[in-house]
Each structure stands twice: as structure tokens, then as C-alpha cells.
């Protein structure tokens, strides 16, 4: 999701009060019991509102007022049946292909369009939202913040920043940092405890039942997302690599058989008269929603990456992978020990290459070489800068895109040997950076979700006109049939166009 620079999570999410507050006794709205907490309800509202703006800048929102209204209306109905109906609740669909949902203190709940693509009906979406509402009503964020302070880690506002980092799993810059330096920022953040997750499950099931949805849909959600993880593992196995670390909603949510059994038992106890699962309404709501990367984020097609808004394209060498992240684009070699990192220089760094080198790279010494990459003005800088750890080498190439944006390309490696071995591939990747051509613009069209009647030829027939790689398997996956089975002929199913 290479984007123009956005405000990153930073000091605005640091709860200074957590550093010195000893906490006070607050009655938990769910348990009715007093508990010591460093966060009052007013603090939840204040900090949640601040963090909400950061989340919107970090992810972006789906620009579909109809879809946003649909999700917000569903969330508001569930929240009115919760233990904290008086909170000013907010429900937002984030423009991210990640399979995630999370909540912040004060009544802010988020679902990604990525997770919505794998849900089958309105009741399943209600299950995801209900679980996140449960975290807020039971004050799990405040409890996490209190644990952080007790452990002497109060500098980070775990109740806010932790929720976001946890929701992203090993994605983003943190994943690349882990691969190259084995440092994982999210490992510093305390996760919800197993008891908190199970309580959120129980509360979610209760809120579903109160809103006339069968709580057994929560089991369907977990099984559906487990299928998504199996698909990712099967893909990795077919390519001869290890199964990826989970980055989905389940990565921080215990999902073993005992948990499924407990949810099933809870659902059985909540017997009642339930409305339909809202499948028709749900399919209508998500029709036209972007699938995978969106135009604002740039799209990956095979070995190529295209960003129509910025007017640029780049091609990864054979065997390399493209990782499109919020803050950078990375072309990673097959051994996963070297990569070409591409970022957009922030406007404040300057408009010329010399200004960007001086203000962004901050060198203490070095030399520049003027280049031309496929007709685009470029400058390579090789030198060093002084840091607290001593001299640090710099090797960066700056390119001005066709619309005036300055891109910074930096080769990175696990060590000097890996970097040297990947030199040819790095040079090939960098040399492919270009202004988009007419064929590039055609290939850059984002994919969208549509519905169609299930044909007699089944998923194999649908796959013949699908742009997806491994189309039949993916179509089974997004329709809930990855493990086998099939819809009835004529039933509406999701396809990607």
C-alpha cells in the first residue's frame, strides 16, 4: 500500500497520565465488580478520539458512503444491546486488504474490507463487530493499560497503540524489520489475555442473540478465517516455502478446538427466535467493494506493481516477491534476505534531489551521481552519516516520478554477503522503475467483488473468467467452500472481476 507520506503513530498516542497515575477503583460495566484502573471513562473517550484520527490517516477509509452506512447501522444496533450503550459508538470500514478487525477505547470499532470479503452474511459480520464491542464494554483496553503500567511499560499507551499493532500482526514495516534485524515492535505490546478473548467471544454471542442473530454465526466466522489461513499455508507449501506467520484477525485471537467448543456451547444456551442471517443484504452491500489492493494503494499483478495515481510502475525479478505496505514498497528476493525498499520522500524534505538527500538522508559525507532511469531524472548517493552508534553507510537512489513525486530506493540486506549476492537482482528491479505505459494502465485496474448465480459448471466454470491466480481455490475460499462442498445451482455467490 505504497502511499504518499501520512502521519505515523507517535507521541500523540502516548498517554502521559499512565506514567504517574496510580489508578482508581472503577466498576466494570460487564462484571459489576470494582477494579483498579489507570483509565477513567473520560480518558477512554479522549484518547480513543485522538487515536481514531491516527487510524484514519494510517489506513484510510473505504470511499463508499453506502457501505459505511450499512456497517455503522449494524454496529449501532449491536451497541444498543451492549453493557455500554451510552458510549458515542463509531463503526468504520478501513481501506485495507488485511483480514482484521479491532477496537479502541471509547467506542471506536473498525473492520477492514479484507475481512468482509471472507464473510458470508450479515450475521457473521455482526459476530466480528460484536466481539470487538465486547472488548470495549468489558474495558479490556483499560485493563491492558493498567497491566502495562504494573509491568513498568507505561510509556506506550497499550490500550491504544497496542490494539492497532496487534491487529496488524506481522505486517507493515515491522515485518520487514523482523526479517532483516529480528526486531519486532509488536512483541513489546501486551496482548489481550486468553480470558479476555473468551469473554469478548461470550459477549459477542450475547449481543448477537439480543439483536436477533443466531450466535452460532461466530463459529462460522472462525471456521471461515481458519480456511483462509489453510489456503495461505497450502500456497506456501506449493511454492516450497514455510507457512506465513498469521496476519489475520485470528493471529491474536485463540482459535483452537476448545475455543470453538466453548463458543458452540454458549450459542446453544442462547436459544431464541432469530431473524434470517441477512445474506442477501450483505452481498448487496459489498458488491463493488475492492478486493485485494485498491487504486489508492497501488496494485500488484504478478511480478509488476502499478500505482496509477502516482503514474509509476516497477517489475520484480523472477522469483522475487512484492510486498506492498502502508509506508513502503519492498521487492524481496527469493531467499528473503535482501530487498529493494521504495518510499515516497515527504514534501517537507524538499523538491530537488539535493534537498531530499540533505534533509532526509542527513549525510555527513558522500558523493552524488546523476542518472537517467527510463527517461526519469535520478540521482544516486553513496556516503555515510553520523549516528549515536557511529558511522552508518548510505546507498540510495532518488527518482522523480512523472508527476513530480520524489521516490527513494534503498537496497537492504540481512548482511553484507546477502546484499552482494542480490546485487544483480537489485539493479534489475531498480532499472525497471518507469512511468506507466498504456499497457501498464490497463493492467493496473483494481479487482472488485461482484455477485453472480452459481453455474452448473461450478467453481471451475467461474474460474475460467476470473483474473485471480489459483482462481478456483480462491473463489471457493471467499464463498466458504474451501474445504469442499458447493452452493446450489442458481444461488448467488461472490466472484472477483
C-alpha positions in Angstrom: 0.0 0.0 0.0 2.6 2.5 -1.1 1.1 5.9 -0.3 2.1 9.5 0.0 3.5 10.1 3.5 1.0 10.1 6.3 1.2 10.9 9.9 2.6 7.8 11.7 1.6 6.5 15.1 3.7 8.5 17.5 3.7 10.8 20.5 0.0 11.7 20.2 -0.8 8.2 21.3 1.4 8.3 24.4 -0.8 8.6 27.5 1.2 10.8 29.8 -1.2 10.1 32.5 -0.2 6.5 32.6 3.3 7.4 33.7 2.3 8.7 37.0 -1.3 7.6 37.8 -1.7 5.0 40.5 -5.2 4.3 39.2 -8.5 4.3 41.0 -11.3 1.9 41.6 -13.8 1.8 38.7 -16.8 -0.5 38.4 -16.6 -2.8 35.4 -19.8 -2.4 33.3 -19.9 -6.1 32.5 -18.9 -7.8 35.7 -20.3 -5.2 38.1 -17.1 -5.6 40.2 -14.7 -2.8 41.2 -11.3 -3.0 39.6 -8.2 -0.7 39.8 -7.7 1.1 36.5 -5.4 3.9 35.2 -8.1 4.9 32.7 -11.3 6.6 33.6 -14.2 6.5 31.1 -13.5 10.1 30.2 -9.9 9.2 29.4 -11.1 6.3 27.2 -13.2 8.8 25.3 -10.4 11.4 25.0 -7.7 9.0 23.9 -10.0 7.0 21.7 -10.9 10.2 19.8 -7.2 11.1 19.3 -6.3 7.6 18.2 -9.3 7.5 15.8 -7.8 10.3 13.7 -4.5 8.4 13.6 -6.1 5.2 12.5 -8.0 7.0 9.6 -4.7 8.5 8.4 -2.8 5.3 8.7 -5.3 3.0 6.9 -7.7 5.3 5.0 -11.4 4.6 4.8 -13.4 2.9 2.1 -14.8 5.7 0.0 -18.3 4.2 -0.3 -20.9 6.0 1.8 -23.4 3.3 1.3 -21.1 0.6 2.7 -20.0 2.8 5.6 -23.6 3.5 6.5 -24.5 -0.2 6.3 -21.7 -1.2 8.7 -22.3 1.7 11.0 -26.1 0.9 11.2 -25.4 -2.7 12.1 -22.8 -1.7 14.7 -25.1 0.8 16.3 -27.9 -1.9 16.6 -25.4 -4.2 18.4 -24.1 -1.5 20.6 -27.5 -0.6 21.8 -27.8 -4.1 23.2 -24.4 -3.9 24.9 -23.4 -3.1 28.5 -22.3 0.4 27.5 -25.0 1.6 25.1 -24.4 5.2 26.3 -21.0 5.5 24.6 -20.8 7.5 21.4 -20.1 4.5 19.2 -18.3 4.7 15.9 -18.0 1.9 13.3 -15.7 2.3 10.3 -14.7 0.2 7.3 -10.9 0.6 6.7 -9.4 0.6 3.2 -7.1 -2.4 3.8 -6.9 -5.9 2.3 -5.7 -7.2 5.7 -8.1 -9.6 7.3 -8.6 -7.7 10.5 -10.9 -6.0 13.0 -10.1 -4.2 16.2 -11.4 -1.7 18.7 -10.1 1.3 20.6 -11.3 2.6 24.0 -14.2 4.9 23.9 -16.4 3.0 21.4 -14.3 3.0 18.2 -14.6 -0.2 16.2 -13.0 -1.0 12.9 -13.4 -3.7 10.3 -11.3 -4.0 7.1 -12.8 -4.6 3.7 -10.3 -7.5 3.7 -12.1 -9.4 6.4 -15.5 -8.5 4.9 -14.5 -10.3 1.6 -14.4 -13.6 3.5 -17.6 -13.3 5.5 -20.8 -14.8 4.0 -23.6 -12.9 5.6 -24.7 -10.0 7.8 -24.8 -12.3 10.9 -21.1 -13.2 10.5 -20.2 -9.5 10.2 -22.3 -8.9 13.4 -20.2 -11.6 15.1 -17.0 -9.9 14.3 -18.3 -6.5 15.4 -19.9 -8.0 18.5 -16.6 -9.5 19.6 -14.9 -6.1 19.3 -17.8 -4.3 21.1 -17.2 -6.9 23.9 -13.6 -5.7 24.2 -14.8 -2.1 24.7 -17.7 -2.9 27.1 -15.5 -5.1 29.3 -12.8 -2.3 29.3 -10.1 -4.7 28.1 -8.1 -1.8 26.7 -8.1 -0.1 30.1 -7.1 -3.3 31.7 -4.3 -3.8 29.3 -3.1 -0.2 30.0 -3.1 -1.0 33.7 -1.1 -4.2 33.2 1.4 -2.3 31.2 1.9 0.2 34.0 2.1 -2.5 36.6 4.9 -4.1 34.5 6.7 -0.8 34.2 5.9 -0.4 30.5 3.6 2.5 30.8 5.4 4.6 28.3 3.4 3.0 25.5 -0.3 3.5 25.6 -1.0 -0.2 25.2 -4.7 0.4 25.2 -4.5 2.4 22.0 -1.3 1.7 20.1 -1.3 -2.0 21.2 -4.8 -2.6 19.7 -3.6 -1.3 16.3 -0.2 -3.0 16.2 -1.8 -6.2 17.4 -4.5 -6.1 14.8 -1.8 -5.8 12.1 0.0 -8.9 13.2 3.4 -9.1 11.4 2.5 -6.7 8.6 4.0 -3.5 7.5 7.4 -2.2 8.3 7.5 -4.3 11.4 7.5 -7.5 9.3 10.4 -6.3 7.2 12.3 -5.2 10.2 11.8 -8.6 11.7 13.1 -10.3 8.6 16.3 -8.2 8.4 17.1 -7.4 12.0 14.9 -9.8 14.0 13.3 -6.9 16.0 9.5 -7.0 16.3 8.0 -3.8 17.7 4.6 -5.6 18.3 6.3 -8.1 20.6 6.7 -5.2 23.1 2.9 -4.7 23.3 0.9 -6.8 25.7 -1.8 -8.8 24.0 -5.3 -9.4 25.3 -5.3 -12.4 27.6 -7.0 -15.6 26.7 -9.6 -14.9 29.3 -10.3 -11.5 27.8 -10.6 -13.0 24.3 -13.0 -15.7 25.6 -15.0 -13.0 27.4 -15.2 -11.0 24.2 -16.5 -14.1 22.4 -19.1 -14.6 25.1 -20.2 -11.0 25.0 -20.3 -11.0 21.2 -22.5 -14.1 21.2 -24.8 -12.4 23.8 -25.1 -9.2 21.7 -25.9 -11.2 18.6 -28.7 -13.0 20.4 -30.1 -9.8 21.8 -30.1 -8.4 18.2 -31.9 -11.4 16.8 -28.9 -13.0 15.1 -28.1 -16.7 15.7 -24.9 -16.6 17.9 -23.6 -19.8 16.1 -22.5 -17.4 13.3 -19.5 -16.6 15.5 -18.4 -20.2 15.0 -18.8 -19.8 11.2 -16.6 -16.7 11.3 -13.7 -18.6 13.0 -14.0 -21.6 10.7 -14.1 -19.3 7.6 -10.9 -17.5 8.7 -9.2 -20.7 9.6 -9.8 -21.8 6.0 -8.1 -18.6 4.8 -5.0 -19.5 6.9 -5.1 -23.0 5.5 -5.2 -21.6 2.0 -2.1 -19.4 2.7 -0.3 -22.4 4.1 -1.2 -24.5 1.1 0.1 -21.8 -1.2 3.4 -21.6 0.7 3.8 -25.4 0.6 3.2 -25.5 -3.1 5.9 -22.9 -3.6 8.3 -24.7 -1.3 8.4 -22.2 1.5 7.3 -22.1 5.1 3.8 -21.3 6.0 3.5 -17.5 6.6 3.0 -16.1 10.1 -0.7 -15.4 10.6 -1.6 -11.7 10.0 -5.3 -12.2 10.2 -7.9 -11.4 12.8 -7.1 -14.8 14.3 -3.4 -14.1 14.9 -4.2 -12.5 18.2 -7.4 -14.5 18.9 -7.0 -18.0 20.3 -8.7 -20.3 17.8 -8.2 -23.9 19.0 -10.9 -26.6 19.2 -11.5 -25.8 22.9 -12.4 -22.2 22.0 -14.7 -23.4 19.2 -16.4 -25.8 21.6 -16.9 -23.1 24.2 -18.5 -20.7 21.6 -20.7 -23.6 20.4 -21.9 -24.3 23.9 -22.5 -20.6 24.6 -24.6 -20.4 21.4 -26.6 -23.4 22.4 -27.5 -21.8 25.7 -28.7 -18.7 23.9 -31.6 -20.3 22.2 -34.2 -18.0 20.7 -36.1 -16.8 17.7 -33.6 -15.5 15.3 -34.1 -13.5 12.1 -32.6 -14.5 8.8 -28.8 -14.3 8.5 -29.0 -11.3 6.2 -27.1 -12.9 3.4 -28.9 -11.1 0.6 -28.4 -7.7 2.3 -24.8 -8.4 2.9 -24.0 -9.4 -0.7 -25.7 -6.3 -1.9 -23.7 -4.1 0.5 -20.3 -5.5 -0.6 -21.0 -5.6 -4.3 -18.4 -3.3 -6.0 -16.1 -3.3 -3.0 -12.4 -3.5 -3.9 -10.8 -6.9 -3.5 -7.1 -7.1 -2.6 -5.2 -3.8 -3.2 -7.2 -0.7 -4.1 -6.3 2.1 -6.6 -5.2 4.4 -3.7 -2.7 1.8 -2.6 -1.4 0.6 -5.9 -1.8 -2.9 -7.2 0.4 -6.0 -7.6 -0.1 -8.1 -10.7 2.3 -11.0 -11.0 5.8 -9.5 -10.9 4.6 -6.0 -11.6 3.5 -3.2 -9.3 1.4 -0.3 -10.6 0.4 2.9 -8.9 -2.0 4.8 -11.3 -2.3 7.9 -9.0 1.5 8.4 -8.9 1.9 7.2 -12.5 4.7 4.7 -11.9 5.3 1.0 -12.4 8.1 -1.4 -11.4 8.9 -5.0 -12.1 10.3 -7.5 -9.6 12.9 -10.1 -10.9 11.7 -13.6 -11.5 11.3 -15.4 -8.1 11.2 -12.2 -6.1 8.1 -11.1 -4.2 6.4 -7.7 -4.0 5.3 -6.5 -0.5 3.0 -3.5 -0.8 3.0 -1.9 2.7 1.4 1.3 4.1 4.8 3.1 4.4 6.9 1.5 1.7 7.1 -0.9 -1.2 9.6 -3.8 -1.0 10.8 -6.1 -3.7 12.1 -9.1 -1.7 14.4 -11.8 -3.2 13.6 -15.5 -3.1 16.0 -16.1 -0.2 14.1 -13.4 1.7 17.4 -11.9 2.9 17.6 -8.9 0.6 15.2 -6.3 -0.8 14.8 -3.1 -2.7 12.9 -0.7 -0.4 11.0 2.2 -2.1 9.5 5.1 -0.2 8.0 8.4 -1.1 10.0 11.4 0.1 7.8 13.7 2.3 7.2 17.1 0.8 8.9 18.8 3.7 12.2 17.0 2.7 12.4 19.3 -0.4 11.6 19.3 -4.1 15.0 18.7 -5.5 17.2 15.6 -5.1 19.9 17.6 -3.4 17.4 18.9 -0.9 16.0 15.5 -0.2 19.4 14.0 0.3 20.4 16.8 2.7 17.1 16.8 4.7 16.0 13.2 4.6 19.2 11.1 4.4 21.2 13.7 6.5 24.7 12.6 5.3 27.9 13.7 6.9 29.9 12.8 3.7 29.4 11.2 0.3 29.1 11.7 -3.4 26.3 12.0 -5.9 25.9 10.6 -9.4 23.3 11.9 -11.8 21.4 9.2 -13.7 18.5 8.7 -16.1 16.2 5.7 -15.4 13.8 5.1 -18.3 13.6 8.8 -19.0 13.2 9.8 -15.4 15.6 12.1 -13.6 17.6 10.1 -11.0 20.4 10.6 -8.5 22.5 8.0 -6.7 24.0 9.0 -3.4 26.7 6.9 -1.7 28.2 8.1 1.6 27.7 7.9 5.3 26.0 9.7 8.2 27.0 10.0 11.9 24.7 8.3 14.4 24.8 7.6 18.1 26.2 4.2 17.1 28.9 5.7 14.9 29.2 6.0 11.1 26.3 4.4 9.1 26.7 3.8 5.4 24.1 5.2 2.9 23.4 3.9 -0.6 20.2 5.4 -2.0 18.8 6.3 -5.5 16.3 9.1 -5.8 13.9 9.2 -8.8 11.5 11.9 -9.7 8.3 10.4 -11.0 6.2 11.7 -13.9 4.0 13.7 -11.6 6.8 15.3 -9.6 6.9 12.9 -6.7 10.4 12.0 -5.4 10.9 8.3 -4.7 13.8 7.0 -2.6 15.1 3.5 -3.4 17.4 1.8 -0.9 18.9 -1.7 -1.2 18.7 -3.6 2.1 20.1 -7.0 3.2 20.4 -9.2 6.2 24.1 -8.9 6.0 26.8 -7.7 3.5 27.1 -11.1 1.9 23.4 -11.3 1.2 23.4 -7.8 -0.2 26.3 -8.6 -2.5 24.7 -11.8 -3.8 21.5 -9.9 -4.6 23.2 -7.0 -6.4 22.2 -8.1 -9.9 18.5 -8.5 -9.0 18.5 -5.2 -7.1 19.9 -3.5 -10.1 17.4 -5.1 -12.4 14.5 -4.1 -10.2 15.7 -0.5 -9.9 16.2 -0.3 -13.6 12.6 -1.3 -14.3 11.2 1.7 -12.5 9.2 3.7 -15.1 6.4 6.0 -15.9 3.3 3.9 -16.6 2.6 2.9 -20.2 -0.7 2.3 -21.8 -0.5 -1.5 -21.2 0.5 -0.7 -17.6 -2.6 1.4 -17.1 -4.8 -1.4 -18.4 -3.1 -4.0 -16.1 -3.5 -1.6 -13.1 -7.3 -1.8 -12.9 -8.2 -2.9 -9.4 -10.3 -6.0 -8.8 -13.8 -5.7 -7.3 -16.3 -8.1 -5.8 -19.5 -8.9 -7.7 -22.2 -11.5 -7.3 -23.5 -14.0 -9.8 -25.6 -17.1 -10.0 -23.7 -20.3 -9.3 -23.5 -22.1 -12.6 -23.9 -25.8 -13.4 -20.2 -26.0 -14.2 -19.4 -24.9 -10.6 -16.3 -23.0 -9.4 -14.3 -24.4 -12.3 -16.5 -22.6 -14.7 -16.4 -19.4 -12.7 -12.6 -19.6 -12.6 -12.3 -19.5 -16.4 -13.2 -15.8 -16.5 -11.6 -14.8 -13.2 -8.4 -12.7 -13.0 -7.4 -14.3 -9.7 -4.3 -16.6 -9.6 -5.4 -20.0 -8.5 -8.9 -18.8 -9.2 -10.9 -21.9 -8.4 -9.3 -22.2 -4.9 -9.7 -18.5 -4.2 -13.3 -18.5 -5.3 -14.1 -21.4 -3.1 -12.3 -19.6 -0.3 -14.3 -16.3 -0.4 -17.5 -18.3 -0.7 -16.9 -20.5 2.3 -16.3 -23.8 0.4 -12.5 -24.2 0.5 -12.8 -27.4 2.5 -15.3 -28.9 -0.1 -18.9 -28.8 -1.0 -20.7 -26.4 -3.3 -23.6 -24.0 -3.4 -26.8 -25.0 -5.2 -27.0 -24.0 -8.8 -28.6 -20.6 -9.1 -27.5 -19.4 -5.7 -25.8 -16.0 -5.6 -22.1 -16.3 -5.0 -19.2 -13.9 -4.8 -16.8 -13.5 -7.8 -13.9 -11.2 -8.5 -13.7 -9.1 -11.7 
